[in-house]
Amino acid sequence: MLIFSQLHKFHKLVLINRSGGFKASLGYTWVQIMHKTTGGRKPKKKIYHRVHELDRVMELQKKPSLILQLKSIIQSQKKESLLLRDLEKEVGFVQKWNYMAVIEKYPSIFVVIGGKIDKSPPAVMLSEKAKKIADLEAEATVQMEPILVKNLRKLLMLSVDCRVPLETIEMIGNEMGLPSDFKQSIIPKYPQFFSLKDVSGRWYLDLENWDSSLAVTAREERLAREGLLNTSGHPKRAKISKDGNFSGPHAFHLDFPVGFRANVSYLEEVQRWQKMDFPSPYLNARRIEAADPKARKRAVAVLHELLSLTMEKRLTSAQLDAFHSEYRLPARLLLCLIKHHGIFYITNKGAKSTVILKEAYDGSDLTNKCPLLKFRDKFLELMGRRDVSSCIGASSTN
């Protein structure tokens, strides 16, 4: 049960329950933890290599996240202005001061009205320029709907019973780009795809119809775009390079961190793994023997696809663990993620441990953005920063 997490040069320990959940961190190094998990044998010291550009993703999103949250709070008010004295009710006493600092720092976005001059209580509202850009959000929302419907269907298709607890979907709703009222605004509009069912007192979102055309992973779509698959599904070439990448139909894109030096035996093992075929993540996991190495590779593909369904290709460790039962994720989820560090990156720079799909980023920038993220970028240009690009999760300040 004792497995490590906090991934600095010296690592910290995380208590993991039997379902693979991340619980609490203590002050152990990698060597101490591996000593415990290998039956007392002293292993060779290993280092989890940091990727500073991906750590920076979490740093860059802090102020943009506050700005977007405050924008939403202001827009939710009847008069589209918020009395400063009511700010604490909306965000809490501690966070209030962070929001006050944002209001003061960005007059191009937020305007304070009232106060001593006209003796009315001071309130904050969006600037005229910010209002004009905020109006574009409605268009982005319309463009997002077919994307969200498709991704919700794929999310359900990944599960063993084509159903996921509603609370689990709500847990990652912001990361997928779902509106807060998606249960009323989206689900009822598509009865041919979705239904809500009460199962033993727990609400589930069920898939009504299976669509084989959707059972294609983001990994397979990338290989097709790059021409690495021919019509028969075989690789055009079969060559392994020093970076571990392999041009085959069953290969994943690997991006090892700077400083990681793979020896020949490691690369040979990677090559064998890259060549190994495996069942589709959309194939029911009950039909697969868990101990089969192909099943373990399939688990990596499930994690890859789940992250690909989010806007910013990242989820917290707790969010990933919430899918443990429905997706039959590995019991030692953290070790699986760390073993495949060429695919996934774990950062603790934010308030919570976060898993990032490495191939989705160029440095700190998200390479492909949905309409909602493009709108947010445009709004946040009012900050005077044009590098806010990749990391603007409006719900990431928890």
Phi, psi and omega in degrees: 000342183268113180224149187277161172220285197317109199258067171258188179302323170250124190267158176250157184271143174238134174278127182240131178281179186295336179275000177094011185283147180276126186248296184208154183250142179232175186265073176244151173269167177308315184297318180298319183291313180297328177297321179289319187275355179247024174071027175096351178286135181279113184274171173290136182295134178239152180234132174275116186281127180283147172244100189296328179296324179282329171298324182293334176307315182288328179289319184294334187277352188298302181291317175305322180297316178298317182297314181292324177293317180294322176303314181295320179297315180297316181293338180280348179281150182303315182263010182053039172213149184236123175297132182300330180291342179266356182299321181298324179295328183279322189237354181093161186295315184293310183292336182308319184288329174295319179291322178298320179295322178294317179300317182289325187280334187237071178294344176288344180249317185242137180238132177263127179244161181079194180112212187292328187295306181257009175062015174268153181298137181295142180220158179246141177216170178285145174292164181300319179295319179294324178297318181298317179289322180299331179295339180285348182297327180300320179294318178297323179297319178297317180293332182285331190304310179297329177293316181294319179298315179298314182292325176295318179297317179294322179301318179287324180294335179287338185278159186293329182246014182056037176210148180222139178304138182301322181295329178290318178295320178298328181296328180247014183304314180297321181292331177277342183095011180291139174292155183299334181257030186301333179297330179260326188270336184243307187305311182294338181286344185231063180296340177288345181249321191232152169210149176260128182227140177269115179243106180054042176083006179237130183277134179237150168263120184254147174273128182274325183220132176279136178235108184297333181293340178271347184280047178237127185279162175299326178298314180293323178297321179294316179299321179293318179297321183275001177070027181269359174239136172264182187296335180272357177084013180256154181292145175290327179214157184229078183229133178256132180256180182291344179269004175086357182279145186222131184272067180230165184290345182249012185269153173252152175284126181249143177219089181287145182290156175300134181102342178276121182245106181275133177275176186297316182296324178295314180296326177295320177295318178298318180298317178298319180292319180296325180283337185296127175284164183202157180293150179297143174302339181272000175275138182303125185295340180293339182273004187240133177287122187299328183281349181293131177305329178294326177292325179291323177291324176300322179299322175298319180294325178296314178298318179300315182290320179300315178295325181293338181278353178268160182295316186252014173055043176205149176216155175287162180299322180294322179294318177297317183294335180297340180264010188304311184287311184295330183254000182052053180287160182301144179299321178257072187299316182298317179296324177297316180296319182288322178300326181255054184287352173282343181255316184245150174231134179251123179238144175247021182288333178276191179291336181228155175296129186233138178256127184243137174279110191297320186293345181281352186239143169248100189068240178259004186257131173289129189280322180238128185238143177280168182304324181293320178292324177296321176297314181299320176302315181297318179295319185282351173297340177294343176291339186090006178248130178252011180252018181281356192329292200275341197235068187237061177278117186291351182243021191268005185269001181295000000 
